[in-house]
Amino acid sequence: MIFICAKFRVRPEEADAWPDISREFTEATKAESGCLWFEWSRSLDDPTEYVLVEAFRDDDAAGAHVQSDHFFAAQKELPPHLAETPRIVNVTIPQGDWSELGELAVERAS
């Protein structure tokens, strides 16, 4: 799978509105057949920073994403709301979903 983590620093006056600003792009991406997940979180340390964790099934799915109409629209619509260019980590990993974090395993009583 293609695993991507990106940090978006939003203009301070628009930070609270970012979920609405990015909603159309987010919903369209989540609807892609090759999208495994596309999830936003807000930084606890910096309220203007949002972290996007996304994954695509394979190179073809990631390629389809960056060639989609909604991706091209986002390239035009989202930057005016940003304080700086987003930063990204993009890797291919040999798994298809989240693994359990064994070091913090939760034991449940039967």
N, CA, C and O of each residue as an XYZ file, in Angstrom:
440
protein
N       0.831     -1.170      0.000
C       0.000      0.000      0.000
C       0.879      1.238      0.000
O       2.034      1.197      0.424
N       0.316      2.339     -0.482
C       0.979      3.636     -0.441
C       0.456      4.343      0.808
O      -0.741      4.608      0.922
N       1.346      4.642      1.734
C       0.989      5.285      2.996
C       1.519      6.709      2.976
O       2.694      6.938      2.692
N       0.655      7.659      3.277
C       1.014      9.072      3.211
C       0.589      9.761      4.505
O      -0.517      9.556      5.004
N       1.478     10.566      5.025
C       1.152     11.429      6.152
C       1.588     12.834      5.756
O       2.743     13.052      5.391
N       0.666     13.779      5.828
C       0.972     15.150      5.420
C       0.510     16.127      6.500
O      -0.529     15.935      7.130
N       1.309     17.181      6.697
C       0.972     18.225      7.660
C       0.594     19.489      6.902
O       1.342     19.977      6.054
N      -0.581     20.004      7.226
C      -1.112     21.207      6.598
C      -1.206     22.311      7.647
O      -1.939     22.165      8.626
N      -0.486     23.401      7.463
C      -0.617     24.555      8.350
C      -1.579     25.526      7.670
O      -1.308     26.055      6.592
N      -2.709     25.739      8.338
C      -3.798     26.547      7.802
C      -3.658     27.983      8.319
O      -3.166     28.206      9.425
N      -4.087     28.938      7.520
C      -4.074     30.333      7.975
C      -4.858     30.430      9.279
O      -5.956     29.882      9.371
N      -4.327     31.106     10.278
C      -4.957     31.122     11.610
C      -6.433     31.498     11.598
O      -7.229     30.901     12.323
N      -6.803     32.467     10.795
C      -8.198     32.906     10.764
C      -9.139     31.895     10.107
O     -10.358     32.049     10.175
N      -8.580     30.862      9.472
C      -9.396     29.848      8.802
C      -9.235     28.453      9.415
O      -9.834     27.490      8.936
N      -8.437     28.349     10.459
C      -8.131     27.029     11.027
C      -9.382     26.298     11.510
O      -9.512     25.095     11.284
N     -10.284     26.985     12.157
C     -11.498     26.320     12.639
C     -12.393     25.859     11.494
O     -13.162     24.912     11.652
N     -12.299     26.513     10.358
C     -13.140     26.187      9.203
C     -12.538     25.114      8.301
O     -13.196     24.665      7.362
N     -11.302     24.693      8.568
C     -10.630     23.747      7.659
C     -11.437     22.478      7.371
O     -11.473     22.054      6.216
N     -12.078     21.857      8.344
C     -12.868     20.665      8.002
C     -13.933     20.951      6.936
O     -14.174     20.111      6.069
N     -14.562     22.104      6.990
C     -15.545     22.460      5.971
C     -14.880     22.832      4.652
O     -15.372     22.473      3.582
N     -13.769     23.547      4.725
C     -13.037     23.958      3.516
C     -12.575     22.735      2.727
O     -12.647     22.728      1.498
N     -12.106     21.714      3.417
C     -11.559     20.514      2.757
C     -12.586     19.393      2.582
O     -12.246     18.328      2.066
N     -13.827     19.611      2.999
C     -14.838     18.547      2.999
C     -15.085     17.925      1.625
O     -15.107     16.701      1.502
N     -15.270     18.735      0.607
C     -15.574     18.198     -0.725
C     -14.431     17.304     -1.221
O     -14.668     16.208     -1.729
N     -13.210     17.776     -1.072
C     -12.039     16.982     -1.473
C     -11.947     15.698     -0.655
O     -11.679     14.625     -1.198
N     -12.168     15.813      0.643
C     -12.096     14.651      1.531
C     -13.130     13.596      1.149
O     -12.798     12.419      1.011
N     -14.372     14.014      0.979
C     -15.439     13.066      0.644
C     -15.209     12.406     -0.707
O     -15.437     11.206     -0.860
N     -14.761     13.179     -1.682
C     -14.500     12.613     -3.009
C     -13.352     11.614     -2.955
O     -13.403     10.571     -3.607
N     -12.317     11.930     -2.179
C     -11.180     11.011     -2.067
C     -11.591      9.732     -1.363
O     -11.217      8.644     -1.801
N     -12.344      9.836     -0.290
C     -12.799      8.646      0.434
C     -13.649      7.735     -0.447
O     -13.703      6.526     -0.221
N     -14.304      8.303     -1.440
C     -15.158      7.517     -2.339
C     -14.374      6.794     -3.436
O     -14.937      5.962     -4.147
N     -13.091      7.099     -3.579
C     -12.272      6.420     -4.588
C     -12.151      4.939     -4.234
O     -11.982      4.586     -3.067
N     -12.240      4.085     -5.237
C     -12.180      2.638     -4.986
C     -10.844      2.200     -4.399
O     -10.798      1.224     -3.651
N      -9.761      2.894     -4.716
C      -8.443      2.496     -4.225
C      -8.015      3.167     -2.936
O      -6.916      2.912     -2.444
N      -8.866      4.023     -2.378
C      -8.529      4.713     -1.131
C      -8.847      3.800      0.045
O      -9.986      3.364      0.211
N      -7.844      3.516      0.852
C      -8.041      2.679      2.036
C      -8.499      3.512      3.221
O      -9.366      3.084      3.983
N      -7.925      4.700      3.383
C      -8.399      5.666      4.380
C      -7.855      7.044      4.057
O      -6.854      7.187      3.354
N      -8.524      8.046      4.577
C      -8.185      9.445      4.347
C      -8.746     10.189      5.554
O      -9.924     10.543      5.583
N      -7.883     10.425      6.558
C      -8.354     10.900      7.860
C      -7.569     12.118      8.330
O      -6.338     12.123      8.344
N      -8.314     13.146      8.714
C      -7.728     14.377      9.238
C      -7.726     14.359     10.757
O      -8.656     13.847     11.380
N      -6.686     14.916     11.349
C      -6.603     15.164     12.789
C      -6.037     16.561     12.971
O      -5.304     17.078     12.129
N      -6.401     17.151     14.093
C      -5.872     18.481     14.401
C      -4.801     18.352     15.464
O      -4.974     17.624     16.442
N      -3.697     19.053     15.279
C      -2.591     19.004     16.226
C      -3.017     19.520     17.593
O      -3.732     20.517     17.692
N      -2.577     18.842     18.639
C      -2.818     19.311     19.997
C      -1.865     20.445     20.368
O      -2.163     21.242     21.258
N      -0.726     20.519     19.690
C       0.279     21.538     19.982
C       0.108     22.831     19.186
O       0.485     23.907     19.650
N      -0.460     22.720     17.993
C      -0.606     23.875     17.115
C      -1.995     23.835     16.491
O      -2.229     23.032     15.588
N      -2.923     24.673     16.939
C      -4.300     24.619     16.429
C      -4.448     25.016     14.968
O      -5.535     24.887     14.405
N      -3.374     25.499     14.340
C      -3.443     25.814     12.909
C      -2.938     24.659     12.050
O      -2.957     24.745     10.822
N      -2.487     23.580     12.689
C      -1.932     22.458     11.930
C      -2.881     21.260     11.936
O      -3.360     20.818     12.980
N      -3.129     20.759     10.738
C      -3.914     19.541     10.560
C      -2.996     18.469      9.979
O      -2.143     18.759      9.140
N      -3.176     17.243     10.427
C      -2.387     16.118      9.943
C      -3.328     15.196      9.173
O      -4.369     14.780      9.682
N      -2.947     14.891      7.956
C      -3.722     13.999      7.101
C      -2.992     12.670      7.003
O      -1.829     12.620      6.602
N      -3.675     11.597      7.369
C      -3.143     10.245      7.231
C      -3.996      9.572      6.164
O      -5.212      9.447      6.304
N      -3.337      9.144      5.102
C      -4.074      8.546      3.987
C      -3.333      7.328      3.460
O      -2.120      7.199      3.629
N      -4.076      6.444      2.825
C      -3.456      5.261      2.228
C      -4.242      4.868      0.987
O      -5.462      5.013      0.918
N      -3.499      4.368      0.016
C      -4.085      3.881     -1.227
C      -3.610      2.450     -1.469
O      -2.491      2.086     -1.110
N      -4.451      1.671     -2.064
C      -4.224      0.238     -2.255
C      -2.878     -0.056     -2.912
O      -2.170     -0.972     -2.493
N      -2.520      0.721     -3.945
C      -1.285      0.466     -4.705
C      -0.935      1.693     -5.540
O      -1.600      2.725     -5.450
N       0.108      1.575     -6.348
C       0.542      2.693     -7.194
C      -0.556      3.145     -8.152
O      -0.718      4.342     -8.389
N      -1.306      2.198     -8.701
C      -2.376      2.567     -9.634
C      -3.437      3.410     -8.936
O      -3.918      4.395     -9.496
N      -3.802      3.023     -7.713
C      -4.816      3.772     -6.964
C      -4.299      5.169     -6.607
O      -5.037      6.149     -6.705
N      -3.042      5.256     -6.197
C      -2.465      6.560     -5.871
C      -2.379      7.428     -7.125
O      -2.631      8.631     -7.066
N      -2.028      6.828     -8.245
C      -1.973      7.558     -9.501
C      -3.337      8.066     -9.933
O      -3.464      9.195    -10.408
N      -4.361      7.230     -9.767
C      -5.724      7.650    -10.101
C      -6.153      8.821     -9.215
O      -6.851      9.728     -9.667
N      -5.731      8.791     -7.961
C      -6.070      9.876     -7.041
C      -5.497     11.206     -7.531
O      -6.224     12.197     -7.614
N      -4.212     11.239     -7.853
C      -3.593     12.512     -8.250
C      -3.990     12.947     -9.670
O      -3.672     14.060    -10.089
N      -4.674     12.080    -10.396
C      -5.177     12.442    -11.727
C      -6.677     12.728    -11.710
O      -7.272     12.981    -12.758
N      -7.290     12.688    -10.532
C      -8.740     12.872    -10.436
C      -9.126     14.345    -10.559
O      -8.324     15.237    -10.281
N     -10.352     14.579    -10.974
C     -10.861     15.943    -11.074
C     -10.855     16.633     -9.712
O     -10.537     17.819     -9.612
N     -11.209     15.882     -8.661
C     -11.253     16.521     -7.337
C      -9.854     16.865     -6.823
O      -9.699     17.812     -6.051
N      -8.839     16.113     -7.239
C      -7.471     16.462     -6.857
C      -7.051     17.755     -7.555
O      -6.466     18.640     -6.931
N      -7.354     17.862     -8.864
C      -7.022     19.080     -9.604
C      -7.759     20.281     -9.014
O      -7.191     21.369     -8.916
N      -9.012     20.090     -8.624
C      -9.776     21.176     -8.005
C      -9.145     21.582     -6.672
O      -9.044     22.771     -6.369
N      -8.721     20.599     -5.878
C      -8.101     20.892     -4.580
C      -6.802     21.663     -4.755
O      -6.476     22.520     -3.935
N      -6.056     21.367     -5.815
C      -4.805     22.091     -6.064
C      -5.054     23.590     -6.271
O      -4.177     24.411     -6.000
N      -6.237     23.937     -6.744
C      -6.591     25.338     -6.952
C      -7.281     25.931     -5.728
O      -7.029     27.079     -5.361
N      -8.151     25.146     -5.100
C      -9.016     25.672     -4.039
C      -8.373     25.712     -2.655
O      -8.679     26.613     -1.874
N      -7.501     24.773     -2.328
C      -6.985     24.696     -0.963
C      -5.807     25.631     -0.655
O      -5.782     26.188      0.442
N      -4.834     25.840     -1.544
C      -3.677     26.661     -1.193
C      -3.986     28.066     -0.658
O      -3.263     28.525      0.226
N      -5.005     28.770     -1.135
C      -5.258     30.099     -0.573
C      -5.590     30.086      0.930
O      -5.496     31.121      1.591
N      -5.971     28.943      1.460
C      -6.321     28.809      2.874
C      -5.131     28.371      3.729
O      -5.241     28.292      4.952
N      -4.001     28.089      3.092
C      -2.829     27.567      3.793
C      -1.820     28.666      4.112
O      -1.672     29.632      3.363
N      -1.133     28.498      5.234
C      -0.089     29.442      5.637
C       1.252     29.100      5.011
O       2.126     29.959      4.898
N       1.417     27.832      4.598
C       2.662     27.387      3.976
C       2.398     26.113      3.182
O       1.333     25.507      3.295
N       3.369     25.720      2.386
C       3.265     24.488      1.615
C       3.220     23.292      2.563
O       4.055     23.194      3.461
N       2.265     22.384      2.382
C       2.209     21.202      3.252
C       3.484     20.367      3.154
O       4.174     20.370      2.134
N       3.776     19.658      4.235
C       4.918     18.742      4.296
C       4.382     17.319      4.274
O       3.293     17.057      4.784
N       5.145     16.392      3.682
C       4.613     15.053      3.430
C       5.661     13.968      3.642
O       6.854     14.176      3.421
N       5.184     12.811      4.074
C       5.955     11.569      4.072
C       5.128     10.606      3.231
O       3.933     10.432      3.471
N       5.762      9.984      2.250
C       5.063      9.106      1.313
C       5.914      7.850      1.138
O       7.035      7.925      0.635
N       5.389      6.703      1.550
C       6.143      5.454      1.448
C       5.254      4.323      0.957
O       4.038      4.337      1.147
N       5.879      3.354      0.327
C       5.194      2.124     -0.037
C       5.552      1.089      1.015
O       6.726      0.879      1.318
N       4.541      0.448      1.565
C       4.792     -0.554      2.601
C       4.075     -1.857      2.250
O       3.030     -1.834      1.601
N       4.630     -2.988      2.673
C       4.092     -4.296      2.292
C       2.986     -4.786      3.231
O       3.086     -5.865      3.814
N       1.944     -3.988      3.366
C       0.778     -4.442      4.126
C      -0.430     -3.743      3.552
O      -0.288     -2.818      2.752
N      -1.613     -4.165      3.943
C      -2.822     -3.612      3.359
C      -3.755     -2.968      4.358
O      -4.844     -2.533      3.986
N      -3.357     -2.896      5.621
C      -4.211     -2.305      6.636
C      -3.365     -2.007      7.870
O      -2.167     -2.288      7.883
N      -3.975     -1.445      8.893
C      -3.287     -1.179     10.155
C      -2.942     -2.490     10.843
O      -3.711     -3.449     10.772
N      -1.810     -2.540     11.498
C      -1.418     -3.674     12.338
C      -1.660     -3.289     13.793
O      -1.733     -2.105     14.123
N      -1.781     -4.274     14.646
C      -1.925     -3.985     16.071
C      -0.581     -3.574     16.657
O       0.464     -4.078     16.245
N      -0.612     -2.666     17.610
C       0.576     -2.232     18.330
C       0.720     -3.156     19.538
O       0.192     -2.884     20.617
N       1.440     -4.243     19.332
C       1.548     -5.300     20.334
C       2.098     -4.854     21.672
O       1.738     -5.409     22.710
N       2.975     -3.847     21.656
C       3.569     -3.372     22.906
C       2.538     -2.713     23.824
O       2.782     -2.558     25.020
N       1.402     -2.330     23.272
C       0.337     -1.731     24.081
C      -0.954     -2.543     23.951
O      -2.052     -1.987     23.928
N      -0.802     -3.852     23.868
C      -1.951     -4.725     23.706
C      -2.948     -4.549     24.853
O      -2.565     -4.420     26.016
N      -4.196     -4.547     24.508
C      -5.261     -4.419     25.501
C      -5.843     -5.808     25.738
O      -6.356     -6.457     24.827
N      -5.747     -6.233     26.975
C      -6.303     -7.543     27.351
C      -7.702     -7.313     27.901
O      -7.899     -6.497     28.801
N      -8.643     -8.016     27.373
C     -10.048     -7.894     27.788
C     -10.421     -9.133     28.589
O     -10.074    -10.257     28.227
N     -11.124     -8.905     29.668
C     -11.628    -10.024     30.474
C     -12.724    -10.731     29.696
O     -13.546    -10.087     29.044
N     -12.734    -12.040     29.766
C     -13.754    -12.826     29.020
C     -15.054    -12.853     29.751
O     -16.015    -13.460     29.278
